[in-house]
Amino acid sequence: MEPMSREEVLACVEAAVRAPSIHNTQPWLFLPEGDRIEVHADPSRRLPSVDPQGRALHLSLGAAVLNLCLAVAATGRRPFLALLPAPGDGRHVATVTADGPYTMDERALYEAIPVRRTSRRPFRDTPVPPDALRRLEEAALLQGGELKFTRAPERELLLGLVRTADERKRNDVAYRAELRTWTTDDPYREDGIPLAAMGPWSRDDTVPVRDFAPDLERPVPSVREFESEPVIAVLAAIGRDTPADWLRAGQALQRVLLEATRLGLATGLFTQPLEHPDLRALLADPARRTHVQAILRFGHAAEETPPTARRPAEDVVARTRPLPLRPTRPG
Ligand SMILES: Cc1cc2nc3c(=O)[nH]c(=O)nc-3n(C[C@H](O)[C@H](O)[C@H](O)COP(=O)(O)O)c2cc1C
């Protein structure tokens, strides 16, 4: 097959950077070489306060890797994925090789990439059909993840943990300093979370959306009625809790989010309890050796969420090989 043109490579990177990332840090660099595109972590974009292990960083990278594979497939080439292909260099998280013709039809997921958003706004009370929930579970399974929908009282316990984590964070100086760096009222900034992406508060904190701007001057958010029965699921990885597992969980997360978008559903994330080892441990299932990697919310959006900015593809394509880094040690 023809090697990928510069335009095709840039289109693939363009799709990859539309992935969600913790605090919109976009912690990635791409190194195209012949028929391969390498994905490297950008450690300068790591969040030491909320993510000292680099778990959320790897989830974000995994989400970008899935987008990259879907974009390579959309050029008609088979994406062959190698995770952590360079032992001894934990920064080089993946290589995607365009490997012969590809016929599997994943175009609908590829087309969902620019439409997907993280919503922090009210959803309507219209139920999500059981068939849609099943498709979302299947999407996670396809990438080796496990998506479990919760019902009351388990759901209330889970949302209670989110509120507990928020409460603890309120007086955490390092956490707030990090948020000040990554939230912005500058409409031209190309990373971080803009004011436009934050929504109103939910009445009685029924849906505990993260307060991204406790220190930013902004009009006091309104208080609104959110959906009365939030559709909440936990995404878990079965087995270990290493960088490779986090990368796989990121791919599962992104496939679920894209499948939801394709089904016309809005999606939200709250990962606050996962940032506290004791709260995260409460969510683990030791008998089945599962580790929760994300908490998700699904529903029918009551209002539009604008897109959040990204750095352009040209700015995240490395001209020279990024310096290797020792692998991340979990735990
Ligand atoms: C690992 C991970 C954790 C996240 N945690 C949260 C969270 O706790 N609360 C939230 O509102 N958004 C969360 N997000 C969503 C990001 O803030 C969002 O992806 C980013 O701002 C880009 O916006 P977009 O998803 O609308 O493109 C998380 C995303 C990832 C990948």
The ligand as an SDF file (V2000), in Angstrom:
LIG
                    3D

 31 33  0  0  0  0  0  0  0  0999 V2000
   -8.5800   10.3390   32.9800 C   0  0  0  0  0  0  0  0  0  0  0  0
   -9.5730   11.4780   32.8600 C   0  0  0  0  0  0  0  0  0  0  0  0
  -10.1810   11.9820   34.0000 C   0  0  0  0  0  0  0  0  0  0  0  0
  -11.1320   13.0220   33.9120 C   0  0  0  0  0  0  0  0  0  0  0  0
  -11.7640   13.4790   35.0450 N   0  0  0  0  0  0  0  0  0  0  0  0
  -12.7390   14.4130   34.9420 C   0  0  0  0  0  0  0  0  0  0  0  0
  -13.4650   14.8340   36.1050 C   0  0  0  0  0  0  0  0  0  0  0  0
  -13.2470   14.3750   37.2190 O   0  0  0  0  0  0  0  0  0  0  0  0
  -14.4470   15.7600   35.9400 N   0  0  0  0  0  0  0  0  0  0  0  0
  -14.7500   16.2900   34.7050 C   0  0  0  0  0  0  0  0  0  0  0  0
  -15.6630   17.1060   34.6090 O   0  0  0  0  0  0  0  0  0  0  0  0
  -14.0570   15.9230   33.5900 N   0  0  0  0  0  0  0  0  0  0  0  0
  -13.0780   14.9970   33.6750 C   0  0  0  0  0  0  0  0  0  0  0  0
  -12.3870   14.5920   32.5560 N   0  0  0  0  0  0  0  0  0  0  0  0
  -12.7030   15.2040   31.2530 C   0  0  0  0  0  0  0  0  0  0  0  0
  -11.6720   16.2570   30.8310 C   0  0  0  0  0  0  0  0  0  0  0  0
  -11.7530   17.4010   31.6530 O   0  0  0  0  0  0  0  0  0  0  0  0
  -11.9450   16.6300   29.3480 C   0  0  0  0  0  0  0  0  0  0  0  0
  -11.6940   15.4850   28.5750 O   0  0  0  0  0  0  0  0  0  0  0  0
  -11.0990   17.7640   28.8200 C   0  0  0  0  0  0  0  0  0  0  0  0
  -11.3880   18.9590   29.5040 O   0  0  0  0  0  0  0  0  0  0  0  0
  -11.3380   17.9890   27.3190 C   0  0  0  0  0  0  0  0  0  0  0  0
  -12.6860   18.2780   27.0580 O   0  0  0  0  0  0  0  0  0  0  0  0
  -13.5790   17.3550   26.1140 P   0  0  0  0  0  0  0  0  0  0  0  0
  -13.6020   15.9860   26.7020 O   0  0  0  0  0  0  0  0  0  0  0  0
  -14.9450   18.0110   26.1180 O   0  0  0  0  0  0  0  0  0  0  0  0
  -12.9660   17.3570   24.7500 O   0  0  0  0  0  0  0  0  0  0  0  0
  -11.4340   13.5770   32.6350 C   0  0  0  0  0  0  0  0  0  0  0  0
  -10.8080   13.0620   31.4840 C   0  0  0  0  0  0  0  0  0  0  0  0
   -9.8900   12.0120   31.5910 C   0  0  0  0  0  0  0  0  0  0  0  0
   -9.2480   11.4430   30.3360 C   0  0  0  0  0  0  0  0  0  0  0  0
  1  2  1  0
  2  3  1  0
  2 30  2  0
  3  4  2  0
  4  5  1  0
  4 28  1  0
  5  6  2  0
  6  7  1  0
  6 13  1  0
  7  8  2  0
  7  9  1  0
  9 10  1  0
 10 11  2  0
 10 12  1  0
 12 13  2  0
 13 14  1  0
 14 15  1  0
 14 28  1  0
 15 16  1  0
 16 17  1  0
 16 18  1  0
 18 19  1  0
 18 20  1  0
 20 21  1  0
 20 22  1  0
 22 23  1  0
 23 24  1  0
 24 25  2  0
 24 26  1  0
 24 27  1  0
 28 29  2  0
 29 30  1  0
 30 31  1  0
M  END
$$$$
